[in-house]
């Protein structure tokens, strides 16, 4: 049986974070295409022009913040899986994101390497 492949957008303003995420994601067997955006507005353009399965996004991004982007995604692309990837790990941020429909909330400083496993869990469904 062939593994379904995912189209993934990574939204972060740190080139180092994007580079590391691309390394992790490219090591999995479930990624078809990776896109990157460094701001809210770049992310919206990719969302409008590409068929995406998953968006990994930081809370703190230029333009508007990642929470506003999460709201945009939920309103316009409700089937897209959203994974918040942030250093802002307070319970209030996590609760807010989850109440808005975020599928996962990942702490960049301690759970970064769990991204591949999270993606693979969506393939197994």
C-alpha positions, 0 to 999 in steps of 0.5 A: 500500500502506498503511503499518502503524501502531504503538502505542508506549509511552514510559517515562521520568521526564523530561517533557522527554524524553517531550515531545521523543520525542512530537514525533519520533514524531508526525513519522513516518508509522508511529505510530498511538497514543502512550502514556506512563508515568513509572514502572515501575508505570505502564508495567506498567499500560499494558502490561496494558491496551493492545496495544503494538508497541514500548516505548521505555524509560529505564534509570533510572525510579521504582519499579523500573528499566528493566532490570527492566521489560525483563525483565517485558516479555520474560517477559510480552510477548515480541513487543513490540519494546524500545528502551532509551533512556538516558544510561547507555551503558556496555558493561556496561549495553548487554551486559546489555540485549542479553542480556535481549532488548533490540532496540536500545540508544540513547544519549540524548545522541548518538543521540536523533534516530535513533529515527524511523529505527529505528521505520521499519526495523520497518515495512519488515520 
